Amino acid sequence: MSNFPWEIVLAVLALVVPVFAFLWEFVFVGRKRLGYRVQVDTTARQEVAAENAGALQRLDDC
């Protein structure tokens, strides 16, 4: 059996990885937010008239 301290290596990695991710995201690259959203440019009227309108309701009826 080896006496290599795997617990210490994993503990150090568990500390280094999040710190590196934080520094990369906010210091080096300079982003101000973590997530992004995509806005869909459709209205409710377009959704009602769409080809797949009511698909979820049809699945619930099964």
Steps between C-alpha positions, in 0.01 A plus 500: 500500500622846423528770760426780256269754670211500251273672754731801514528517121121492462454760774747736333330450163162567661633838611705591193240429230225735628752775577644469148150503349411815695822676399456398137138615482524830685865612501674376186212501251301771677147368458238652725251212508501123512192415295350617176146487373367489148190700426265347248339754271150353472168622629221301660289540186772344288523208742125433484509493121816291484510150354585336835258699713350287777755219466559483875128478568465219245779311677326541837177354357669170411 
